[in-house]
Amino acid sequence: MTDLTGRPASLGISADLWEILACPCPAHAPVVPDEATGRIVCTECGRSFPVRDGIPVMLLDEATLPPDGVQGDLLAEG
């Protein structure tokens, strides 16, 4: 999928939005797409956030914490 500029649009989110998305955790770390789960994952805390109809739901109340040990694995892949 691409956005209107022809750039890749991971999870249905425009490339321009990916450039400014950050986790709402205290670190405000960058996030990456997890195409396998259709979620956004924080590169610092490992929380994952849902995407609904192409809209990221970046609320800590909606986040899922990673199982122990998974955070490092996700970051090593990205």
TIVO-441644 format. One record per residue: residue number from 1; residue in one letter; chain; x, y, z of N, C-alpha, C, O, CB in turn. Coordinates in pm, 1 decimal. Glycine has a CB too. Layout:
(r NUM,'a','A',(X,Y,Z),(X,Y,Z),(X,Y,Z),(X,Y,Z),(X,Y,Z))
...
//
This chain:
(r 1,'m','A',(84.7,-116.7,0.0),(0.0,0.0,0.0),(89.5,123.3,0.0),(194.6,123.7,64.1),(-96.5,-0.4,121.7))
(r 2,'t','A',(48.9,227.1,-70.9),(122.5,353.2,-72.2),(30.0,466.1,-31.9),(-92.2,454.1,-40.1),(183.9,380.4,-211.1))
(r 3,'d','A',(90.6,577.4,12.4),(8.4,694.0,43.6),(-4.0,780.0,-81.2),(39.0,738.2,-188.7),(68.9,775.8,161.7))
(r 4,'l','A',(-60.9,897.3,-69.8),(-85.0,983.0,-185.8),(43.6,1031.5,-251.6),(41.8,1070.1,-368.5),(-168.1,1101.8,-145.0))
(r 5,'t','A',(154.4,1030.3,-179.7),(281.8,1073.1,-237.4),(354.8,956.8,-302.7),(462.4,975.7,-359.6),(370.0,1136.3,-130.2))
(r 6,'g','A',(298.2,836.8,-295.5),(361.0,718.9,-353.7),(458.0,648.8,-260.9),(520.3,549.9,-299.5),(431.8,756.8,-478.1))
(r 7,'r','A',(472.0,698.9,-138.1),(560.8,634.7,-40.4),(488.4,519.8,28.7),(365.6,520.9,37.1),(610.8,737.3,64.3))
(r 8,'p','A',(562.2,420.9,78.1),(498.7,308.8,147.6),(415.1,356.5,266.1),(454.1,448.9,337.6),(604.5,209.2,195.3))
(r 9,'a','A',(301.6,293.5,285.9),(212.6,328.0,396.9),(190.5,202.7,481.1),(94.2,129.0,460.1),(76.0,386.0,345.0))
(r 10,'s','A',(279.7,179.6,575.7),(269.1,62.9,662.8),(144.0,71.4,748.6),(113.0,176.7,804.4),(393.5,50.2,751.4))
(r 11,'l','A',(73.5,-38.0,758.8),(-48.7,-49.4,839.4),(-155.4,51.1,798.2),(-244.5,82.1,877.2),(-15.8,-30.7,986.2))
(r 12,'g','A',(-147.8,102.0,676.8),(-246.2,199.1,629.8),(-221.5,339.9,680.1),(-306.5,427.5,664.2),(-382.3,156.0,670.5))
(r 13,'i','A',(-105.2,362.3,741.0),(-70.5,493.1,796.7),(27.7,560.5,701.7),(124.7,498.5,658.2),(-9.6,479.9,940.8))
(r 14,'s','A',(3.1,686.6,669.6),(87.8,757.3,573.6),(231.2,769.7,623.6),(257.3,773.8,743.8),(30.8,895.6,545.1))
(r 15,'a','A',(322.9,775.7,528.3),(465.0,790.0,560.7),(490.9,919.0,638.6),(576.7,922.5,726.8),(549.5,787.9,432.3))
(r 16,'d','A',(416.6,1024.8,605.8),(433.5,1152.0,677.5),(398.6,1137.4,825.7),(466.0,1193.8,911.9),(345.8,1261.3,613.6))
(r 17,'l','A',(293.6,1061.8,854.3),(254.8,1041.6,993.7),(357.5,954.9,1066.1),(386.6,979.8,1183.1),(115.4,977.2,1002.0))
(r 18,'w','A',(412.8,854.3,999.6),(515.3,769.9,1062.2),(634.1,853.4,1107.6),(697.1,821.9,1208.5),(562.1,660.5,964.9))
(r 19,'e','A',(665.2,959.4,1034.2),(780.2,1044.1,1068.5),(762.2,1115.9,1201.4),(861.2,1150.3,1266.0),(804.0,1146.1,959.2))
(r 20,'i','A',(638.1,1139.4,1244.1),(615.7,1214.7,1367.6),(557.4,1131.9,1481.5),(548.8,1180.5,1594.3),(524.8,1329.3,1339.7))
(r 21,'l','A',(517.3,1007.7,1454.1),(459.9,924.4,1560.4),(564.6,893.5,1667.4),(680.2,865.1,1636.3),(403.5,793.3,1501.7))
(r 22,'a','A',(522.9,899.3,1791.8),(608.4,862.9,1905.0),(521.6,799.1,2011.4),(401.9,826.2,2020.4),(684.4,987.1,1962.0))
(r 23,'c','A',(582.2,715.3,2090.5),(510.3,649.7,2199.9),(474.7,753.4,2306.0),(553.7,844.1,2332.3),(595.5,534.5,2261.7))
(r 24,'p','A',(357.8,741.5,2366.9),(321.2,834.4,2474.5),(388.9,801.8,2608.2),(361.5,867.7,2708.5),(170.9,833.7,2493.0))
(r 25,'c','A',(476.7,701.2,2610.9),(548.6,669.7,2734.5),(642.4,785.3,2769.5),(666.7,871.4,2685.0),(628.4,536.4,2720.0))
(r 26,'p','A',(694.7,789.4,2890.1),(782.4,900.8,2929.2),(902.1,921.9,2835.5),(951.5,1034.2,2824.7),(833.1,877.4,3069.0))
(r 27,'a','A',(949.1,818.4,2768.5),(1064.9,831.9,2678.6),(1027.2,896.3,2545.7),(1114.7,946.6,2475.2),(1127.7,695.3,2652.9))
(r 28,'h','A',(899.2,896.0,2510.1),(851.9,948.1,2380.6),(936.6,892.2,2266.4),(977.7,965.1,2176.1),(856.0,1103.1,2379.2))
(r 29,'a','A',(961.3,762.6,2272.2),(1048.2,695.0,2175.4),(978.5,675.6,2040.7),(855.7,676.7,2032.5),(1093.1,559.5,2230.5))
(r 30,'p','A',(1057.8,658.0,1936.1),(1000.1,626.4,1804.5),(925.5,493.8,1809.7),(949.9,410.5,1897.1),(1110.3,621.3,1696.1))
(r 31,'v','A',(835.1,475.7,1715.7),(758.9,351.8,1705.5),(781.4,290.7,1567.8),(818.9,359.4,1472.8),(607.7,377.0,1730.7))
(r 32,'v','A',(757.8,160.3,1559.4),(773.3,88.3,1433.0),(649.2,3.1,1408.7),(580.8,-36.6,1503.0),(901.7,-0.2,1434.1))
(r 33,'p','A',(620.5,-24.7,1281.3),(505.2,-110.4,1252.9),(539.7,-256.7,1275.9),(652.1,-299.5,1249.8),(456.7,-89.8,1108.8))
(r 34,'d','A',(443.9,-332.4,1324.3),(455.1,-478.4,1331.4),(349.0,-532.1,1236.5),(233.1,-549.5,1274.2),(435.8,-534.1,1480.5))
(r 35,'e','A',(390.0,-558.0,1113.5),(296.1,-601.8,1009.8),(228.3,-733.4,1046.5),(114.0,-756.4,1006.9),(368.3,-616.5,876.5))
(r 36,'a','A',(296.0,-819.4,1120.7),(239.8,-949.7,1156.4),(117.4,-937.1,1246.0),(22.7,-1014.8,1233.9),(344.7,-1034.4,1225.1))
(r 37,'t','A',(119.5,-838.7,1336.6),(7.7,-822.2,1429.5),(-81.9,-704.7,1392.4),(-192.2,-691.6,1445.2),(59.8,-803.8,1570.3))
(r 38,'g','A',(-34.7,-618.6,1301.1),(-111.8,-501.0,1264.6),(-110.6,-394.8,1372.7),(-203.0,-314.0,1382.6),(-253.0,-539.9,1233.9))
(r 39,'r','A',(-5.7,-395.0,1453.9),(4.3,-301.0,1564.5),(129.6,-215.8,1551.0),(219.2,-247.6,1472.7),(4.6,-375.3,1698.4))
(r 40,'i','A',(135.5,-108.2,1627.0),(251.0,-19.4,1634.6),(325.2,-53.9,1762.6),(262.8,-70.9,1867.4),(208.7,132.6,1631.2))
(r 41,'v','A',(458.4,-64.5,1755.9),(538.1,-105.1,1871.7),(640.4,3.0,1906.1),(709.5,55.0,1818.5),(609.1,-239.8,1844.5))
(r 42,'c','A',(648.7,35.4,2033.8),(745.7,133.1,2083.3),(884.6,70.4,2085.6),(901.5,-43.2,2130.0),(706.4,183.7,2224.6))
(r 43,'t','A',(984.0,145.2,2037.6),(1120.6,94.6,2035.2),(1188.2,101.5,2171.4),(1295.9,44.8,2189.7),(1201.6,171.5,1934.8))
(r 44,'e','A',(1126.8,169.7,2266.6),(1185.9,182.9,2398.9),(1119.2,91.1,2501.6),(1186.5,10.1,2565.3),(1176.8,327.0,2445.1))
(r 45,'c','A',(989.1,103.2,2517.3),(920.6,27.4,2623.4),(858.4,-102.9,2572.9),(823.9,-190.0,2652.8),(812.3,113.4,2686.4))
(r 46,'g','A',(844.1,-116.6,2441.6),(789.2,-239.6,2385.4),(637.2,-247.4,2384.3),(581.3,-346.4,2337.3),(841.8,-354.7,2460.5))
(r 47,'r','A',(569.6,-145.1,2434.9),(423.4,-146.8,2428.6),(379.4,-150.6,2282.3),(446.4,-97.1,2194.0),(362.9,-22.8,2501.2))
(r 48,'s','A',(265.7,-214.9,2259.2),(210.1,-214.3,2123.9),(72.6,-150.0,2127.4),(-2.4,-162.0,2224.2),(202.2,-358.4,2065.6))
(r 49,'f','A',(42.4,-81.1,2018.0),(-80.1,-3.0,2008.7),(-160.0,-48.1,1887.2),(-102.3,-80.4,1783.4),(-48.7,148.1,2000.5))
(r 50,'p','A',(-291.8,-50.4,1899.3),(-375.2,-92.5,1786.2),(-384.6,16.1,1679.4),(-361.7,134.3,1705.1),(-515.3,-129.4,1834.9))
(r 51,'v','A',(-418.8,-28.2,1559.0),(-449.7,62.8,1449.4),(-591.1,28.0,1406.1),(-619.3,-86.3,1369.8),(-345.5,50.7,1329.3))
(r 52,'r','A',(-679.4,126.0,1409.8),(-818.9,102.1,1373.3),(-854.6,187.4,1251.9),(-849.9,310.2,1257.7),(-913.9,133.5,1492.3))
(r 53,'d','A',(-889.9,121.9,1143.3),(-925.6,190.9,1018.4),(-816.8,288.3,974.2),(-845.7,398.9,928.7),(-1057.8,266.0,1035.4))
(r 54,'g','A',(-690.1,245.3,988.2),(-577.9,328.4,946.4),(-542.5,439.6,1043.1),(-459.6,525.0,1011.3),(-607.4,387.3,814.8))
(r 55,'i','A',(-604.2,440.0,1161.4),(-578.8,543.7,1261.0),(-508.3,480.5,1381.6),(-562.8,390.4,1445.4),(-712.0,613.6,1304.4))
(r 56,'p','A',(-386.8,528.0,1412.4),(-317.1,473.3,1529.2),(-383.7,518.8,1658.1),(-414.9,636.8,1674.5),(-169.5,515.1,1528.5))
(r 57,'v','A',(-405.0,425.8,1748.7),(-465.5,457.0,1878.4),(-350.8,457.7,1980.1),(-319.1,355.8,2041.5),(-579.8,351.7,1918.3))
(r 58,'m','A',(-290.5,574.5,1995.8),(-169.6,588.0,2076.6),(-202.7,631.3,2219.8),(-152.8,732.8,2268.3),(-74.0,688.6,2011.9))
(r 59,'l','A',(-286.3,553.9,2285.0),(-325.4,579.1,2423.7),(-266.7,470.2,2512.1),(-277.5,351.9,2480.0),(-480.3,584.7,2438.6))
(r 60,'l','A',(-205.2,508.6,2622.1),(-146.8,408.4,2711.5),(-251.6,310.5,2761.9),(-220.4,193.9,2786.1),(-78.6,476.1,2829.6))
(r 61,'d','A',(-375.9,356.0,2778.2),(-483.5,267.6,2823.1),(-515.5,159.5,2719.5),(-567.1,53.5,2755.1),(-608.9,349.2,2853.3))
(r 62,'e','A',(-485.7,185.0,2592.9),(-512.9,89.9,2484.6),(-392.1,2.1,2453.7),(-402.6,-92.6,2375.8),(-555.4,164.4,2358.9))
(r 63,'a','A',(-277.1,32.9,2514.5),(-153.1,-38.7,2484.3),(-150.1,-176.9,2547.4),(-213.0,-203.0,2650.0),(-33.6,41.5,2531.7))
(r 64,'t','A',(-74.9,-263.8,2482.4),(-48.9,-397.0,2534.9),(98.6,-404.6,2570.2),(184.4,-373.6,2487.6),(-88.8,-508.3,2432.5))
(r 65,'l','A',(128.1,-445.7,2692.9),(266.9,-460.8,2734.7),(324.9,-588.1,2674.1),(253.5,-687.0,2657.2),(278.0,-463.7,2889.1))
(r 66,'p','A',(454.1,-586.1,2641.4),(514.9,-706.5,2583.7),(534.0,-813.1,2690.7),(552.7,-781.0,2808.0),(650.0,-673.0,2517.4))
(r 67,'p','A',(529.4,-940.7,2650.3),(564.9,-1045.6,2745.9),(712.4,-1029.3,2784.3),(789.6,-971.0,2708.2),(537.8,-1188.3,2686.0))
(r 68,'d','A',(751.4,-1079.2,2899.0),(891.8,-1068.8,2941.9),(984.1,-1124.2,2834.7),(961.3,-1232.9,2781.5),(914.3,-1143.7,3075.2))
(r 69,'g','A',(1088.6,-1048.3,2803.5),(1189.3,-1094.3,2708.7),(1158.8,-1064.6,2563.5),(1247.8,-1076.8,2479.3),(1207.6,-1238.5,2724.0))
(r 70,'v','A',(1036.7,-1026.1,2530.7),(1001.4,-1004.2,2390.2),(1047.8,-868.1,2341.6),(1080.8,-853.3,2223.9),(851.0,-1017.4,2370.6))
(r 71,'q','A',(1051.2,-768.3,2428.7),(1087.2,-633.9,2388.2),(1220.5,-631.7,2315.3),(1229.9,-572.4,2207.8),(1092.1,-542.6,2508.4))
(r 72,'g','A',(1322.1,-693.2,2369.3),(1453.6,-696.2,2306.0),(1450.3,-764.9,2170.7),(1519.3,-722.4,2078.1),(1553.1,-765.6,2395.9))
(r 73,'d','A',(1371.6,-870.1,2158.0),(1360.4,-941.6,2030.5),(1300.3,-853.1,1922.8),(1348.4,-853.1,1809.4),(1275.8,-1067.8,2047.1))
(r 74,'l','A',(1195.8,-777.3,1955.8),(1132.0,-688.6,1858.0),(1228.4,-580.6,1812.4),(1234.0,-547.8,1693.9),(1005.7,-624.8,1917.1))
(r 75,'l','A',(1304.3,-525.2,1906.1),(1394.0,-416.9,1871.8),(1511.0,-466.5,1787.6),(1559.9,-393.1,1701.8),(1444.7,-349.2,1997.7))
(r 76,'a','A',(1556.0,-587.0,1809.8),(1666.4,-642.0,1731.2),(1626.0,-664.3,1586.2),(1709.2,-652.6,1496.2),(1714.8,-773.0,1792.2))
(r 77,'e','A',(1498.3,-696.4,1562.5),(1449.5,-720.0,1425.8),(1435.7,-591.2,1348.3),(1462.9,-588.4,1228.2),(1315.9,-792.1,1428.6))
(r 78,'g','A',(1392.9,-481.0,1416.1),(1362.4,-355.0,1350.6),(1484.1,-281.7,1313.6),(1475.7,-172.7,1257.0),(1278.5,-270.1,1435.9))
//
